[in-house]
Amino acid sequence: MPVSHSINPTRRQFLTGISMLAAGAAFATEPLKLGIGGRKLKVVLVGTGIRGTSFWGKRLVDQYSKSLEFVGLCDNNPGRLNYALKYMGVSCPVYSDFKRMIAETKPDLAIVTTTDSTHHTFIIQGLDMGVDVLTEKPLTTDEDKCQAILDAERRSRKNLIVGFNYRWSPYMTKIKGMLMNGDIGKVTSVDFSWYLNTYHGASYFRRWHGLTQVGGTLWVHKATHHFDLLNWWLDSDPEEVFAYGDLEHYGENGPFRGKNCRTCPHKNQCDFYWDITKDKRSMALYVDNEHHDGYIRDNCLFRRDINIYDKMSAQIKYANNTILNYSLTTYSPYEGWKMALNGTKGRIEAWQDVPYFTEVNVDQAELHAAEMEQTGGDDLETQPIILHKLWNKHDVIPVNFERGGHGGGDRRLHAQIFEHPEKKDPFGRAAGVRDGAMSILIGVAARKSIESGKPQRIAELTDLQPRAKRIV
């Protein structure tokens, strides 16, 4: 795709934008040393999997190559590195050593898209070497790594952005605007349920996400999206969590198991069989390179080493006294979510892709692919939000909705950083390290609550103290 943007921000604007996008910092950062004003932003990427090579790789090359350049790629798998060069269309050096890459390329920005449990390593090294860092969600996987990141940002005086894209979709932003306008008064309680279908939900258990020690469980990897939205909507920090969870569908609960889907003798019996050979990109990125590191992309859903939860429920008390009831299901017949916000003046109800509420024009097998797809235009359809004020009939508010790129959030997040970074955002959608920390700490607290059978206070996990109103 040729670059067609007339906007060509200078490096100075980019770096100013990075500072603004890190507005949720836990600690005040020094003014950026902006250096030479006109040259391209120098970017490096560590982690050349699906998300890294596409959203934070090829899309940036296709859309913003007049303003930025990749000066290095890093991964522990040489095959994936070679694939990444071709897929992204770049010719920069490749590395297996992140610190060496930083030292030799001297980038302005390091993008981290590795496995979740290693995010902290590259975030901390990048900050300590004087580089601004942008990391995919989740920030990290446990409270100790989180504290180490907080400490690194404090001593480095550099900026850390967490790539929360859901905030930027028009539908989610509309809800935020309604709350900011006081349409339902003070929010007192929330019911929020997310449903992963048997295509998308199952995919987590095939991959490294099925191992707590790598992905932190879906309390962290997936729910960090939802908790960040809720923290942003409610404009408050979580204070205490009580949770339940179990593994009773995938893992050792399966009726049979094999080495992987490709070689499984039960493929004709298993409803979850996935033929990876029909996915050209997965074959080229993963199967062709699994001999380098042993990572199997089409692992068995019923292998015995899976140790995450497949059903989860939590009650979260916020510092402003709002109560949240949250649940996540990983083997639903349909993919979607629904939510109700109760306030002193009324109620907001919102949902997406619940087939009984709204006609869904995308097949269940394709819903996740559509969400991850980076193409898609403006205002492809509308979705309703219900506003029901006390003593009045409810109103149905149609909101523009895009199917591709996480409801249009992906491209809007990129635009804020790489097209108009100096533009003030009235909705406060920028996410810094404190936002990243508060979202993962709910999931960490939920894990600890399940293990102990007791409520877990957020203040006991790191040195961040919950506040009734978020720091912006």
Buried (B, 14 or more C-beta within 10 A) or exposed (E): EEEEEEEEBBBBBBBBBBBBBBBBBBBEBEEBEBEEEEEBBBBBBBBBBBBBBBBBBBBBBBBBBEBBBBBBBBBBBEBBBBBBBEBBEBEBBBBEEBBEBBEBBBBBBBBBBBBBBBBBBBBBBBBBBEBBBBBBBBBBBBBEBBBBBBBBBBEBBBBBBBBBBBBBBBBBBBBBEBBEEEBBBEBBBBBBBBBBBBBBBBBBBBBBBBBBEBBBBBBBBBBBBBBBBBBBBBBBBBBBBBBBBEBEBBBEEBEEBBEBBBEBEBBEEBEBBBEBEEBEEBBBBBBBBBEBEEBBBBBBBBBEEBEBBBBBBBBBBBBBEBBBBBBBBBBBEBBBBBBBBBBEEBBBBBBBBBEEBBEBEBEBEEBBBBBBBBEBEEEEEEBBBBBBBEEEEEEEBEBBBBBBBBBBBBBBBBBBBBBBBEEEBEBBBBBBBBBBBBBBBBBBBBBBBBEEEEBBBBBEBBEBEBBEEBBE
